[in-house]
Amino acid sequence: MNMIGSAQNLVTLLLGLAALALEVFAFVDAIRHRPDAYVAAGKRTKQFWSIVTGISALVGFVFVFSPLNLLGILAVVGAGIYLADVRPALRQVSGRGSAQGPYGPW
């Protein structure tokens, strides 16, 4: 049984590290875009997304050994919303992204 517990602890730690990497990536990406790009993309302000992703990264760091609690999940959700919705819009506005899907235009 001790080996199973060790494996579970290792999996939990790996999940926590993956979540922390996602949250830190979202925070760094949020602070590197220009403030006017957020407005041009029709999203909330740079300050708002910097705070959301920064708090997500901080919570992810605090709960790196137990990422499956409510705050850890909310931190991943905050960073995930930024990465799935805001980041593509910012990339498109700044000319780095395209409106092309894998099989043609959206």
C-alpha positions as CSV (number, residue, x, y, z in Angstrom):
1,M,0.0,0.0,0.0
2,N,2.9,2.4,0.7
3,M,4.0,2.1,-3.0
4,I,0.5,3.2,-4.2
5,G,0.5,6.2,-1.8
6,S,3.9,7.2,-3.1
7,A,2.7,6.9,-6.7
8,Q,-0.4,9.0,-5.9
9,N,1.8,11.7,-4.3
10,L,4.0,11.7,-7.3
11,V,1.1,12.1,-9.7
12,T,-0.4,14.9,-7.5
13,L,3.0,16.7,-7.5
14,L,3.2,16.4,-11.3
15,L,-0.3,17.8,-11.7
16,G,0.6,20.7,-9.4
17,L,3.7,21.4,-11.4
18,A,1.9,21.3,-14.7
19,A,-0.8,23.6,-13.3
20,L,1.8,26.0,-12.0
21,A,3.6,26.1,-15.4
22,L,0.3,26.9,-17.1
23,E,-0.5,29.7,-14.7
24,V,3.0,31.2,-14.9
25,F,2.9,31.1,-18.7
26,A,-0.5,32.8,-18.7
27,F,0.8,35.5,-16.4
28,V,4.0,36.2,-18.4
29,D,2.0,36.3,-21.6
30,A,-0.6,38.7,-20.1
31,I,2.0,41.2,-18.9
32,R,4.0,41.2,-22.2
33,H,1.1,42.5,-24.4
34,R,0.5,46.2,-24.9
35,P,-2.5,47.7,-23.0
36,D,-4.1,49.0,-26.1
37,A,-4.1,45.5,-27.7
38,Y,-6.6,44.4,-25.0
39,V,-9.0,47.2,-25.9
40,A,-8.6,46.6,-29.7
41,A,-9.4,42.9,-29.1
42,G,-12.5,43.8,-27.2
43,K,-11.4,42.2,-24.0
44,R,-11.0,43.4,-20.4
45,T,-8.0,45.6,-19.6
46,K,-4.4,44.5,-19.3
47,Q,-4.5,45.3,-15.6
48,F,-7.5,43.0,-15.0
49,W,-5.9,40.0,-16.8
50,S,-2.6,40.7,-15.2
51,I,-4.2,40.5,-11.8
52,V,-6.3,37.4,-12.6
53,T,-3.3,35.5,-14.0
54,G,-1.0,36.8,-11.3
55,I,-3.3,35.6,-8.5
56,S,-3.7,32.3,-10.4
57,A,0.1,31.8,-10.4
58,L,0.4,32.7,-6.8
59,V,-2.4,30.3,-5.8
60,G,-0.8,27.6,-8.0
61,F,2.5,28.2,-6.2
62,V,0.9,27.9,-2.8
63,F,-1.0,24.8,-3.6
64,V,1.6,23.0,-5.8
65,F,1.5,20.0,-3.6
66,S,-2.3,19.8,-3.5
67,P,-3.7,21.2,-6.8
68,L,-7.0,19.4,-6.7
69,N,-8.6,21.6,-4.1
70,L,-11.1,24.3,-4.9
71,L,-8.6,27.2,-5.0
72,G,-6.2,25.2,-7.2
73,I,-8.9,24.4,-9.7
74,L,-10.1,28.0,-9.8
75,A,-6.5,29.1,-10.5
76,V,-6.3,26.8,-13.4
77,V,-9.7,28.0,-14.7
78,G,-8.6,31.6,-14.5
79,A,-5.4,31.0,-16.4
80,G,-7.2,28.7,-18.9
81,I,-9.8,31.3,-19.7
82,Y,-7.0,33.8,-20.5
83,L,-5.2,31.2,-22.7
84,A,-8.2,30.0,-24.5
85,D,-10.1,33.3,-25.1
86,V,-7.9,36.4,-24.5
87,R,-4.6,35.2,-25.8
88,P,-5.8,34.2,-29.3
89,A,-7.6,37.5,-29.7
90,L,-4.5,39.4,-28.6
91,R,-2.4,37.5,-31.1
92,Q,-4.8,38.2,-33.9
93,V,-4.9,41.9,-33.1
94,S,-1.1,42.2,-32.9
95,G,-0.7,40.4,-36.2
96,R,0.9,37.2,-34.8
97,G,-2.1,35.0,-35.1
98,S,-4.4,34.2,-37.9
99,A,-8.1,33.5,-38.3
100,Q,-7.3,30.2,-39.8
101,G,-8.4,27.0,-38.2
102,P,-6.9,23.6,-39.0
103,Y,-9.1,23.2,-42.0
104,G,-9.5,26.7,-43.2
105,P,-11.0,30.0,-41.9
106,W,-13.1,30.0,-38.8
